[in-house]
Amino acid sequence: MLNRVKRRLNLKENEQDAVLGDLLEDATDFVLGYTGRKTLPAGLLGVVVEIAAIDYNRLGLEGAASHTEGGVSDTIDLLPSRMRAQLDMYRVGRVM
């Protein structure tokens, strides 16, 4: 997965590997928690990579809801609806 996220971010060097590894681990934990699963289905590997890439690009903006730079304003979507739809297909139902 590390190589996939590096390609997505167009990173050639290895100096960010530790940070990317942490982001991949956090993304995996998030996906498992969101879906209620103990193991990651192969169909969600791409979502983990995408979340890690988004989180890498968002470093330094933690806790912000929007960001303005050079007159361009951007709203930060913590979980885009396309990824939420993918995750929802893998959610495990719970009986109470």
ChimeraX commands (.cxc) that place a marker at each C-alpha (Angstrom):
marker #1 position 0.00,0.00,0.00 radius 0.5
marker #1 position 2.90,2.34,0.70 radius 0.5
marker #1 position 3.98,2.31,-2.95 radius 0.5
marker #1 position 0.41,2.97,-4.09 radius 0.5
marker #1 position 0.04,6.05,-1.91 radius 0.5
marker #1 position 3.49,7.31,-2.97 radius 0.5
marker #1 position 2.50,7.00,-6.64 radius 0.5
marker #1 position -0.78,8.79,-5.98 radius 0.5
marker #1 position 1.10,11.64,-4.29 radius 0.5
marker #1 position 3.88,11.60,-6.90 radius 0.5
marker #1 position 6.56,11.07,-4.21 radius 0.5
marker #1 position 9.79,9.52,-5.46 radius 0.5
marker #1 position 11.97,9.70,-2.35 radius 0.5
marker #1 position 11.69,7.61,0.82 radius 0.5
marker #1 position 11.93,10.46,3.32 radius 0.5
marker #1 position 8.14,10.53,3.90 radius 0.5
marker #1 position 7.76,6.76,4.31 radius 0.5
marker #1 position 7.36,6.87,8.09 radius 0.5
marker #1 position 4.64,9.54,7.93 radius 0.5
marker #1 position 2.90,7.73,5.08 radius 0.5
marker #1 position 3.08,4.46,7.03 radius 0.5
marker #1 position 1.44,6.17,10.01 radius 0.5
marker #1 position -1.28,7.65,7.78 radius 0.5
marker #1 position -1.94,4.26,6.18 radius 0.5
marker #1 position -2.24,2.67,9.62 radius 0.5
marker #1 position -4.60,5.42,10.79 radius 0.5
marker #1 position -6.68,5.10,7.60 radius 0.5
marker #1 position -6.90,1.32,8.06 radius 0.5
marker #1 position -8.00,1.76,11.69 radius 0.5
marker #1 position -10.62,4.30,10.58 radius 0.5
marker #1 position -12.00,2.02,7.85 radius 0.5
marker #1 position -12.16,-0.98,10.20 radius 0.5
marker #1 position -13.89,1.10,12.87 radius 0.5
marker #1 position -16.34,2.63,10.42 radius 0.5
marker #1 position -17.27,-0.71,8.88 radius 0.5
marker #1 position -17.24,-2.66,12.15 radius 0.5
marker #1 position -14.88,-5.28,10.73 radius 0.5
marker #1 position -11.83,-6.94,12.25 radius 0.5
marker #1 position -10.01,-7.48,8.94 radius 0.5
marker #1 position -9.78,-5.24,5.91 radius 0.5
marker #1 position -11.63,-6.54,2.84 radius 0.5
marker #1 position -9.59,-6.36,-0.38 radius 0.5
marker #1 position -12.28,-4.15,-1.88 radius 0.5
marker #1 position -11.42,-1.38,0.58 radius 0.5
marker #1 position -7.65,-1.21,-0.03 radius 0.5
marker #1 position -8.14,1.63,-2.49 radius 0.5
marker #1 position -10.20,3.57,0.04 radius 0.5
marker #1 position -7.43,3.22,2.62 radius 0.5
marker #1 position -4.87,4.52,0.11 radius 0.5
marker #1 position -7.15,7.40,-0.85 radius 0.5
marker #1 position -7.80,8.39,2.78 radius 0.5
marker #1 position -4.06,8.28,3.53 radius 0.5
marker #1 position -3.33,10.49,0.50 radius 0.5
marker #1 position -6.05,12.96,1.50 radius 0.5
marker #1 position -4.71,13.05,5.06 radius 0.5
marker #1 position -1.16,13.64,3.78 radius 0.5
marker #1 position -2.33,16.61,1.73 radius 0.5
marker #1 position -4.24,17.91,4.74 radius 0.5
marker #1 position -1.28,17.83,7.15 radius 0.5
marker #1 position -1.13,21.15,8.96 radius 0.5
marker #1 position -4.86,21.79,8.48 radius 0.5
marker #1 position -6.03,19.49,11.27 radius 0.5
marker #1 position -9.25,20.73,12.84 radius 0.5
marker #1 position -9.97,23.25,10.06 radius 0.5
marker #1 position -13.31,23.30,8.26 radius 0.5
marker #1 position -12.10,25.51,5.41 radius 0.5
marker #1 position -8.88,26.95,4.07 radius 0.5
marker #1 position -8.14,30.13,2.08 radius 0.5
marker #1 position -4.88,30.71,0.27 radius 0.5
marker #1 position -4.10,33.23,-2.46 radius 0.5
marker #1 position -7.73,34.29,-2.69 radius 0.5
marker #1 position -8.90,30.71,-3.23 radius 0.5
marker #1 position -11.23,29.31,-0.59 radius 0.5
marker #1 position -11.63,25.57,-0.12 radius 0.5
marker #1 position -14.03,23.66,2.12 radius 0.5
marker #1 position -12.53,20.58,3.73 radius 0.5
marker #1 position -14.69,17.48,3.35 radius 0.5
marker #1 position -13.51,15.00,5.96 radius 0.5
marker #1 position -15.06,12.00,4.21 radius 0.5
marker #1 position -16.17,12.60,0.62 radius 0.5
marker #1 position -19.57,11.13,-0.24 radius 0.5
marker #1 position -18.08,8.76,-2.86 radius 0.5
marker #1 position -15.82,7.15,-0.23 radius 0.5
marker #1 position -18.64,7.09,2.32 radius 0.5
marker #1 position -20.77,5.16,-0.19 radius 0.5
marker #1 position -17.96,2.63,-0.73 radius 0.5
marker #1 position -17.50,2.18,3.01 radius 0.5
marker #1 position -21.23,1.85,3.63 radius 0.5
marker #1 position -21.39,-1.19,1.32 radius 0.5
marker #1 position -18.99,-3.02,3.69 radius 0.5
marker #1 position -20.57,-2.03,7.02 radius 0.5
marker #1 position -21.42,-4.90,9.30 radius 0.5
marker #1 position -24.87,-4.78,10.85 radius 0.5
marker #1 position -25.13,-5.05,14.60 radius 0.5
marker #1 position -27.83,-6.73,16.63 radius 0.5
marker #1 position -28.70,-5.10,19.89 radius 0.5
marker link #1:1,2 radius 0.2
marker link #1:2,3 radius 0.2
marker link #1:3,4 radius 0.2
marker link #1:4,5 radius 0.2
marker link #1:5,6 radius 0.2
marker link #1:6,7 radius 0.2
marker link #1:7,8 radius 0.2
marker link #1:8,9 radius 0.2
marker link #1:9,10 radius 0.2
marker link #1:10,11 radius 0.2
marker link #1:11,12 radius 0.2
marker link #1:12,13 radius 0.2
marker link #1:13,14 radius 0.2
marker link #1:14,15 radius 0.2
marker link #1:15,16 radius 0.2
marker link #1:16,17 radius 0.2
marker link #1:17,18 radius 0.2
marker link #1:18,19 radius 0.2
marker link #1:19,20 radius 0.2
marker link #1:20,21 radius 0.2
marker link #1:21,22 radius 0.2
marker link #1:22,23 radius 0.2
marker link #1:23,24 radius 0.2
marker link #1:24,25 radius 0.2
marker link #1:25,26 radius 0.2
marker link #1:26,27 radius 0.2
marker link #1:27,28 radius 0.2
marker link #1:28,29 radius 0.2
marker link #1:29,30 radius 0.2
marker link #1:30,31 radius 0.2
marker link #1:31,32 radius 0.2
marker link #1:32,33 radius 0.2
marker link #1:33,34 radius 0.2
marker link #1:34,35 radius 0.2
marker link #1:35,36 radius 0.2
marker link #1:36,37 radius 0.2
marker link #1:37,38 radius 0.2
marker link #1:38,39 radius 0.2
marker link #1:39,40 radius 0.2
marker link #1:40,41 radius 0.2
marker link #1:41,42 radius 0.2
marker link #1:42,43 radius 0.2
marker link #1:43,44 radius 0.2
marker link #1:44,45 radius 0.2
marker link #1:45,46 radius 0.2
marker link #1:46,47 radius 0.2
marker link #1:47,48 radius 0.2
marker link #1:48,49 radius 0.2
marker link #1:49,50 radius 0.2
marker link #1:50,51 radius 0.2
marker link #1:51,52 radius 0.2
marker link #1:52,53 radius 0.2
marker link #1:53,54 radius 0.2
marker link #1:54,55 radius 0.2
marker link #1:55,56 radius 0.2
marker link #1:56,57 radius 0.2
marker link #1:57,58 radius 0.2
marker link #1:58,59 radius 0.2
marker link #1:59,60 radius 0.2
marker link #1:60,61 radius 0.2
marker link #1:61,62 radius 0.2
marker link #1:62,63 radius 0.2
marker link #1:63,64 radius 0.2
marker link #1:64,65 radius 0.2
marker link #1:65,66 radius 0.2
marker link #1:66,67 radius 0.2
marker link #1:67,68 radius 0.2
marker link #1:68,69 radius 0.2
marker link #1:69,70 radius 0.2
marker link #1:70,71 radius 0.2
marker link #1:71,72 radius 0.2
marker link #1:72,73 radius 0.2
marker link #1:73,74 radius 0.2
marker link #1:74,75 radius 0.2
marker link #1:75,76 radius 0.2
marker link #1:76,77 radius 0.2
marker link #1:77,78 radius 0.2
marker link #1:78,79 radius 0.2
marker link #1:79,80 radius 0.2
marker link #1:80,81 radius 0.2
marker link #1:81,82 radius 0.2
marker link #1:82,83 radius 0.2
marker link #1:83,84 radius 0.2
marker link #1:84,85 radius 0.2
marker link #1:85,86 radius 0.2
marker link #1:86,87 radius 0.2
marker link #1:87,88 radius 0.2
marker link #1:88,89 radius 0.2
marker link #1:89,90 radius 0.2
marker link #1:90,91 radius 0.2
marker link #1:91,92 radius 0.2
marker link #1:92,93 radius 0.2
marker link #1:93,94 radius 0.2
marker link #1:94,95 radius 0.2
marker link #1:95,96 radius 0.2
view
